[in-house]
Structure formats: C-alpha cells, structure tokens
Amino acid sequence: MKKKFELKKMKVVILAGGFGTRLSEYTKDIPKPMVKIAGKPIIFHIMSSYAKYGFKNFYIALGYKGKIIKKYFKKSFFDWNINLIETGKKTMTGGRLKRLKKYLKHETFLMTYGDGLSDINIKKLVKFHKKSRKLVTLTAVRPPARFGAIKLNGNTITSFKEKSKLDEGWINGGFFVMEPKFLNYIKSDKTFLEREPLEKACKKRQLSALKHNGFWYCMDTKRDKDNLEEIFKKGKFKI
C-alpha cells in the first residue's frame, strides 16, 4: 500500500513556457500548450494521460503568455493538484526545470513537454526507471525522420543527438522519469535540457530508455495540429 501511495504523490513537471514559433498561426495569440485539439487545450490531454494512471500532482513551468494558462486553470475545475510556476519568458528548457528544484526537493519526478501526446503506460515507465537505477529514463519512440535520434545498447542510451538528420531510428519521445541529482547537470537559464545535461547523462551511462511502440505524436506545426484533430476525430487516440 505504501508503494502505491508514493507513486500517486510523484510530481509531474510540464514545460509550458516556449514561444512555439513553428506554430505561429496560433501562438502569436496563445501559448502552444493552449492550442486546442478536439475542443480542449493539448495540455489538458497531456495531463489527462498522467491522471489516468493516478498521477495528478502537476507542476507547470510557465513562460511565454503564461497568464493565459493561469486563467484557464483558474476558471476550470479539476480533481488535480495544479501548481503554476513562472520560470521566465526567455528561459530555456533546462533552465525551466532547474528553476523548479526547490519544489521537486529530493524526490524522483516525472517530466514532459506541453506539446506531445502518447498512450505510454506511466506506471510501467516509473517501474522501468526504478529497475534501471539511472538518473534519467526517457521514452524512446519511432516518429518521422525530422526528429533527432538516440542509439541504444539494450536499454542504455549510448548516443544522444537532438534533431540530427543523419540517423533515422529511436528518438526522444519526451516522457521522462528523473532523479533530483540530474538537476545538477543544468548550469543556468540558458541551458537546453536536450543538449549538455542529457548528453552528459548519456556519457556517464546514466540515461536509459523505455521503448514505446504505441501511439506518440508531437505538435510542432499546423500540419501536426490538423493531423491530431483527425486522429481524435477517428478515435485513434483516447485518454
């Protein structure tokens, strides 16, 4: 019973402060996580996928147009614990995570971005992470070639290159489990999570991957947004 209680108390970090420039048709007015899919902001669908497995303790890192996200959650009722934290308009992904250090304390936590959807079993991901005994576990997926690639030796990542065009294979799907010590790899607000911190963890053999062959989709462009609308319409993805 104790283990089940601890799982449900795990904090879920969602990075939701980027400018979303590749989706400017929408993001000139609202932040990317608030772009609607099937009538609901994509961040709602992301949070629902965690809540499905009992993870309802959210820490949302705000930046660009964060007030709009605050307004949405203030007006809506959810059976979730939602913490909305300003992490700077120009802060990079690693910096945003570092700014949440005082909230995360000394506990293992979950992390994802505010623009990707997956049917990954979060409980399975956490159990895999604990078994791997690494600082970081990410979800490895097989999407279109425009994304970066990772190389695997069993379940250990041996090469991590963000948005490399040279390798079409497993890539970072953005659903993480992290140990608090990993935050020491992040230097400042200007640090990209996907560069030095994860590359350093990789070199130290502290980065593992759970291969996920199920649904995964990242909303980078209007075309992605339209594709997701169609996917929901056809019932190909359900929380």
N, C-alpha and C positions, 0 to 999 in steps of 0.2 A: 504493500500500500504506500509506503514511503517513497519508493522509486517513481510510482505513477504521479504522486503529488508533486515531486520535484520537476518532472517533465512538464507538467502543466504550468509551473511557475517560471519556466525558462523565458527569457526576454527575446522578443523578435524585433530586430532592427531593420527598418526600411529606409533606404537612402532615397529621399524625395526632393532634393534641392537643386538638381541640374537645370540648365536652360532649355534642353530639348530642342536645340536648333534645327535638327533634321526633320522635325515635325512642326515647323514654324506656322503652318496653316492653322494650327490650334494653339501652340504655345506662346504666341505673341499676346494672347489674352489670358491664358490659364497655364498653370504648371503641368508638365507632362503626366504626372500621376492622376490628374483630374480629368484627363481626356476620357470620354465615355465609350464603353463597349457594352452593347446590349442595354443601354439606358443607365448604366452605373459607371462611376469612375473606375479606371483599371486598378487603382489602389484598393478599392473595395473588394474586387475579385481576388486580388493577391492576399489580402487579409483573411478573406473567407476561406481560402485554401489552407491557411495555417489553423484557423479556428476549427475547421473540420476535424483536425486531429487533436484538438484541445489546447492549442497554443493561442492564447488570447491576450497576452501581455506585450503590447506593442510600444515601441519607441521609434517615432518617425522623425528623421533628420530633415529639417526644413531649410530652405534657402530661397531660390527664385520664386516669387509670388506665393510665399508660404502662408500669407494671410487668407488666401482662398481655400487652402486645405484646412486651416483652423476653422474657418466659417462653416465649411461643410460638416465637420465632425461636431461642431457646437450645436448645429441645428438638427443633427440626426441622432437617433437612439441606437446604441449598440450594447450588447452584452459582453463588451470587451473593455480591457483597461488600456486606454489610449493616451500616450504621453507625446505631446507635440513640442519639439525642441528646435529652436533656432540655431543653426550651425554655420551661418554666414552665407551671403549671396554668392561670393566668388570662391568659396572653399571647394577643394577637390574631393573626390570620393574617399580617399584615405583620411584626409583631414576631417571630414564629417564624422567618420567612425571614431577617430581619436577624440573628438570633442564630446563624445558620449561616454568616455571612460569612467567618469565619476558615477554614472547611472548603472553601468554594467558591473562595476566592482570586481569581485574575484570569481565570477560565475561563468560557466560555459554559456554561450548565447548563439542565437540564430541570426542570420543576416541575408537580406536580398535587396534587389533594386526595385524601384517603383514603376517598372515598365515591362516586366516579364511574367508570363503565366505558365504553370506546369501542373501536371497531376502527380508530381512526386509525392511519395508517402513520407511525410515529415518525420514520423516516429521511426521509420526504417532508417532514414538519414541520420538521425541522432544516435541510434544504436550502433550504426556502422562507424560513426565518428568515435564513439567511446571505445569501440573494439580496436580501431586503428591506432589510438594513442598518439595522434598527430596534433599539431597546433591548429591546423585548418583542414576541413573537409569541404570540397565543393561538389556540385552535381555536374557530371560530365554528360553532355548531350551531343547529338549529331544533327546540327541545323545546316542552313545554306553555307556555301563556301566563303561568303563575305565576312564571316566571323573568324576570330583568332583560334589558334589550335593549341592543344596540350598533348603531350606524349606520355603514355602510361607503361609502367613495368608492373604488371599485376594491378594492384590498387594504389600504387605510389606514383606520383607525377614526377617525371624525370626532365621534362621541358615545358616551360610556360611562356608563351609568346602571345601577347594581346593583339588581336586583329592582324595576324600575319596572313599574307596572301599565298604563302608558299606551301602550306600544309592543310589539306582537307581531311580532318578526322574528328576526334572528340574535342569539344570545346567547353569553355567555362559557361555553364548554364545559369550561374548567378544565385543559386540557392546554397548558402553556406552554413556550416556549424563552426564556431571559432572558440578558442581558448583565450582568456583575457591577456595572457602573456604575448599573444600575437600583436597586440596594440603597441608594444614596444618597438616593433619594426616600422612604425609610421612616424616620420620625422615632424611634419608640420601640416598646416592648412593646404600647402601647395602640393602635397604628396598624393599621387594617384594610387589608389589601392591596387590596381591591376598591374602596376609596374614594380617598383622596388620592393614593397612589402611581400607580395605574393611570389615574386621571383626569388627573393631571399629565402622565404619559407621552402620553396622548391629546392634550392641549392643545399639547404640543410636537411633535406628529406623529411620535412615537416608538413608537407602538403599532400593530402590523399584525395581520391575521387571515388564517388559512387556513380557507376554508370547507370544512366536512365534512358531507357528505350521508349518510354511513353511519350505523352504529349508535352511539348515545350514550344513556346513562341515568344519572341521579343518584339515589342512595338517600337521600332526606330523611325519609321516613315509613315506617310499617309497610306501608302500601299499596304503596309503591315496592319495599320488600323482597319482598313477596309477588309483585309483577309480575316482578321479576328472577328469582325462583325459577321462575316459569312460563316465562320466556324461555329460561332454561338447560335446563329440562326438555324444551322443544320443540326444542332445538338451534338456536335463532335467533341465538345468540351463542356463538362459540367462540374461544378464545385461539389 
